Every structure is written in C-alpha cells, then in structure tokens.
Amino acid sequence: MEPEECGGLPWQGSVSSLGTPSAAHVRTDTESRIAGEGGQVIILGAIGCGGISQRAHMPSIEHLRDWVAVDAIADVSGENLAAVGVQMDVRPERRFADYRDMLGSGGLDAVLIATPHHLHAEQAIACAEAGVTIVAEKPMAMSLDEADRIVEAVESASVDYTVSHNFLFAPGTQMALDRLDQADFGERVYGRTKSLFCKSHEQLDPETVWRSRASAGGGCISDTAYHEIYTLERMMGSPIRYVEGRLRSNLLSLDVDDLAALLFEHENGAVSTLSTSWGTTTVGPDETNNLAEVHSRDRAIRIDRRGRRVFERGREDDGWTEYEIPSYDGLSNEEMSRVGHAGYFAQVFQAMDEGYPLPTTVDDARHNLAIIEGARRASETRSAIDVTKL
C-alpha cells in the first residue's frame, strides 16, 4: 500500500532502512478487520483522547486510512471521548470510559497510549497481556523499575512495542541526519541542544496541567528535554554513556524540575550539552529558543525548532546556509507542529503492514529513560553517572 499525505506532507522515511522483515503482530481473521481501499487494514484502539490525541495523533492517522482504522477509544473524560469519537467516526458502542473494557472487547491489532506519564506502565502491561501491538507516547514509564516491568511483559507476551520519538521523523530532522552521515561532514566531536521556553502561569497551572505535577510524572526533563535528548544523541551518532548535570526547581512555584543543565559523554568520546527550562523569561536578540547542533572539526549542522529549519556552516564560511525543505511548502503552523507524528505513525503502520521491525524499540525507549534517571542521580550526587549501569 502507498501512504497518503501525512498531515499535508508525504512521509519521508524509507522502510528499507528498518532492517529485515519480522513477524509483526497483525491479525488476519477477516471478522476483526475493517476493509479499506487497499484491502484489510490494521485495527487500532486508543487509550487517551486528550489534547495531543486531538491535535496531533488523530489528524496524522486520518491520512493513513489505507493502513489503519481507529475502531475503539477509551478515556475517563466523556468530553474527550465525544470529541475523538466524532473526529474519527468511532461508533458509540466502541467508546469506553475504562480502557480495560476496551481491551476486553477484543478485535484490536494495536493500541495507542496517549495518557499522563504515570499511567503508561500500567496501560502498556495491560495491552501486552491483551496480545496487541503497543504504540506509546513518551516516556515509556515513570521509572526504570516500571520500564523493566514493561520489557518483561512485552517479551513474555511476544508482542511488539514502540514509543513515539516523533521529532526524529520530521523531514527537516531527517534531512540533517542524512547530511551528518555523509563522509565529508567529518567525525562528530561536539553537540549542544537547548529548549528554553517561557511558559505562562496558565500553561503550568498544576490544578489543570498534569505535566506540572510530580505525581503525574511531570517536569521539564521528562516532558520537554526528553525530545532534545534523543534528537541530540541521534545527531551525534553515538550513544550517551555518561551524564552529569543539575536539575532545579528555581524559576517557578512547582513541585517538579523547571530547569535542567546537563553534560553528556558519548561512547565514542564526543561530548554534548543540554539546557532546558520552562521558566526562562526570554532568550537573546535574534536567538532561537530551541535548537540541536552538531560540530565536526570543519563543519556544523543545526536544527531549529525540532526540525522546522535546518542550517549548515563550514569553518571558513561567512555565515549559516539554510536548507530548503520542499515538504513544508504551504503547510500551516498547525500542520507543521505535527509533521513528526505524521512521519512516525506512517513508519509504524507501514512496518506492521509489511512485517518489518517497528521504529523506536522498547530498548530505545528504556535507554532514553535511563539517561533521564542518570541526570537525576547526577544532580543528587554531584557526580558522573554511567547510563549503561542503570
């Protein structure tokens, strides 16, 4: 099957890069399938129908109708259920207040988890026990102990698991990664990333925003810096081995970290840095508040705003040269905000359809969580933490 345009732009990935085919968990009984234009499609259930589901997930999945159909949804909020139910034309009897009832109803090939962080482990384990492929929002869990329980459940049930590292699938990011892999760029020796945001009190009100509560797994490192960590690591081309740094709750009146300043050493000896905050008042004149940048001895590549713009500069150049990204032509800001999710879902469901390994495996997800746990321990102990020992 050929993908339709995802959120207004064609998917840029290549399934041939995923590796050799494997037995993806896709049901074949016709009674559990919904016929699409290309024949049988993957039957998807969704746990969590809140903001990210309505704004990013469902609009992206709508453009993949030849591969996937949303047949059942679950959310504790009747308002959210109604919104996504109408958005995706889900029958009323397939809208559930309790996700366990949805899983028990059967007929699903895969389930998308898009709930607050503290619910991810419980729901992923229940999905594994139900025998469905798990497509989860980040992070996979609140702790490494929870993550290991997910790994055990997934392996025991022999189901596939993937977590959304969506900004890797934005066309701008893919363009930068392709350039970094070219021999003439040179050995990558230094990288930096930052995401310094000035969020309003309304955006961070813990009474209404779960990301601002420790009990829900909130905080700037697990919610925001999470994306910068996997992006920077992929751009550097070498896994993060050691982490040092400090986490603080200095800028805002919250019970979660609102500032993270980290130093990484990679397996190949290269170093990189990260700075993230929800409470910085502003950045300097003509300075972007979000970037990921990697340097060799002679060249540098920079991604601005998680793949929206890409720049390159040589040591002897007068300035940065911006890449043209034709896929972005004519896209609205709303469409631009979900291009990463569009590319990620396209790769996930094409891989399921054609029997390839899914992107961002359970091991990838645990590794990113281990870096975050390492940062917390480094801050507490004021020492370097070996991520491979966690």
Secondary structure, 3 states (H helix, E strand, C coil): CCCCCECCECCCCCHHHHCCCCCCCCCCCHHHCCEECCEECEEEEEECCCHHHHHHHHHHHHCCCCCEEEEEEECCCHHHHHHHHHHHCCCHHHEECCHHHHHHHCCCCEEEECCCHHHHHHHHHHHHHCCCEEEECCCCCCCHHHHHHHHHHHHHHCCCEEECCHHHHCHHHHHHHHHHCCHHHCCCCEEEEEEECECCCCCCCCCCCHHHCHHHCCCHHHHHHHHHHHHHHHHHCCCEEEEEEEEECCCCCCCCCCEEEEEEEECCCCEEEEEEECECCCCCCCCCCEEEEEECCCEEEEEECCCCEEEEEECCCCCCEECCCHHHCCCCHHHHCCHHHHHHHHHHHHHHHHCCCCCCCHHHHHHHHHHHHHHHHHHHHCCCEEHHHC
